[in-house]
């Protein structure tokens, strides 16, 4: 005889109740098991994203640093005599003027006080004064009279360097000789004895500042001391002869001769 099992409503309710409890337990287990994995994944993702974010931030900061102007009110570098820049009132880099030390020879200058040599020549510190006045003769030009065949000087170029510590007060005295050293007759004053000669021409030189050089061309027109033509002691000048032009540089303050220079000129 088979026993019949009768399922009642109460039994069904209990089964549903336990089934729900079982499902809840399963869900709790699943949540518990999944939590560490999610946390690890999140951490891994964060770690991977960190370098990218740092790189982005570095790029942004670099861009901002490049694009940003210098802070307003920044104090400029103070000019000194050792900064390697020509500033202040310096006449050359880090020298000259009223603030820095004096410049060496060859450096730029404005006045003598800018130079350690105490000589500013044409805007450059020159060598110290020698104490001497030096001069040299350049071109000497002449003309010949068609009527008499005699010759005369027309101009000469002279370069003078004043090596004295004060401005010059100079005079050029020009003498003309034959090739054998005889002075031309028109340089011999009639009231003085033989051997005493006056200049063929004289030129007062404009004052030259200490330490400076000046080159001038002097024209003989209006500067002849006597006849403007050459006459020797015995004969008129003969074209083809050598003529010696002798120039003396005289200190007008003392009358002393500071130097002489001469040049041979072939009159043709």
Secondary structure by P-SEA (a helix, b strand, c coil): cbbbbbbcaaaaaaaaaaaaaaaaaaaaaaaaaaaaaaaaaaaaaaaaaaaaaaaaaaaaaaaaaaaccccccccccccccccccccccccccccccccccccccccccccccccccccccccccccccccccccccccccccccccccbbbbcbbbbbbbbccccccbbbbbbbbbcccccccccccccccccccccccbbbbbccccccbbbbbbbbcccccccccccccccccccccbbbbbbbbbbccccccccbbbbbbbbcc
